[in-house]
C-alpha cells in the first residue's frame, strides 16, 4: 500500500448513509483511511479531534435544501482549518451552490451521481496541490535540470516563476487555464505542461475552439457513429476520446458559444459523453488544459461565459506576460528564431548586430513573440546581408515599422488597457495587410470568426 495514502485520513460529510458507505468503500479499496459525519456539528467535532487530510462534503443536509448549512460548514472549516482542502458534492441542479462554495475556498466540486475514477483523480489532485511546494523559484539552469522546457526561451523572473509553477503542478491532474495576449506562447506552455506530466507518453490533442460552430461542436469533440447525419459515412472518434489517458488543449476557450459551454461543462464534470447518433455512454480519462487571450472574468460578468465552467477550468491559472514586460528576453528570443530560420532556409552564419538588438528591445511588440519571430524571418528573407542591422529592420517595410512604432514611448504602451492595445494592434495590422482578413487573422493568431467579433466589438469598419 502507498505510504502516503496510508497516512491520509479523509472525512466524508453527508446525511445520506448510503453515499457515505459507497465513498468509504471506494476510498478504502484504494488505500485511504476514512472518517464520516452525518451533519455539520459532527463534522466539526471530527475535524477538531483528528488529523484530517481532506474533506468531501455534501452541500445540502436534511434540515435544509438551500445549501446554507453546507456553506456555513465550509466557512467554519476554512476559517479554522485553512490548510485542509475541501471537495464539494452536489446535484447537477444545484451546481450554483458549488460555485458559491468555490468562491468561499473549496478546492473543487463534483456532481452526484459521481464517477468513481474521476472522484479518485480529483482527490489525488487536491492532495498533491496541497503539499508544501518543493520547487522554489530558481535559475533557469536548475529548472532545466529538473524539467523539459527546451522549447521555452528566456530567463526573465516572470517566466521563471511560471516555469516553477508548471514544475509543481504538471504531475497532477489539475485543469490549467493559460491566459495571455495573442502571440505570448500559450501553446508552448500547454506543451510543457503535458511533456512534464505523468501523461507525457500519451497524446496531447489540440483543439482551436475559435472557429468551431455550435453545430460542429458535438461531432468534433464527442465523435459520431455511422449514419448519425447525412455526411456521416463511418464512425469517427471525437477529440475527447482521442485524448484518453493523455491531455486535451482547448485553445481560444473564450470564443466558445453558450450552448457548447453547457456541453463542455458536462463532460468536464464526469469525463463521460455520448457520440452523436449513439445511445451508449463512453468514458475518457483526460487532463484538460485551456487557453484564451480574453478576460473570462469580464465575460462572466457580462453573462458571456458560464461561471461554473470557469471554475471547472481554472483550478490552476497561469498568466503569461506580454513581450513588452520581458524586454530582457528579446535578445535571446531573436537569436533563437534567427537560428531556426537558418535551419529552415538552409542558411549559414546569420547574426544580429548590436544596434539591431537595441532596436528590437525598444519596440512595443503588440503581437508579442509571434510578431518578433515574423519580423526576424521577414528581414532575413529581404536583406542581402548575413549581418542584420537596425537599418535592415527599419527598411523591411515602412508600414511594419509604423506598426511596431505606433508609440515611441514604451511607457505610453504600458499605460494602455489590454482592449486599447488590442484595438491598436488590429487597426495597424489591417493597414499593413490592406484589410486582408485571412492574413491579419493569421498574423494575430486568431481565427477569422474571432477577428470579425473583435472588429464589431471595437467598431472597426473595413
Buried (B, 14 or more C-beta within 10 A) or exposed (E): EEEBBEEBBBBBBBBBEEBBEBBBEBBEEBEBBBBBBBBBEBBBEBBEEEEBBBBBBBBBBEEEEEBBBBBEBBEBBBEEBEEBBBBBBBBEEBBEBBBBBBEBBBBBBBBBEBBBEBBBBBBBBBBBBEEEEEBEEBEBEBBEEEBBBEEBBBBBEBBBEBBBBBBBBBBBBBBBBBBBBBBBBBBBBBBBBBBBBEBBEBBBBBBBBBBBEEEEBBBBBBBBBEEBEEEBEEBBBBBBBBBBEBBBBBBBBBBBEEEBBEBBBBBBBBBBBBBBBBEEEBBBBBBBBBBBBBBBEEBBEEEBBBBBBBBBBBBBBBEBBBBBBBBBBBBBBBBBBBEEBBEEEEBEEBEBBEBBBEBBBBBBBBBBBBBBBBBBBBBBEEBEEEEBBBBBBBBBBEBBBEBBBBBEEBEEBEEBEEEEBBBBBBBBBBEBBEEEBEBBBBBBBBBBBBBBBBBEEBEEEE
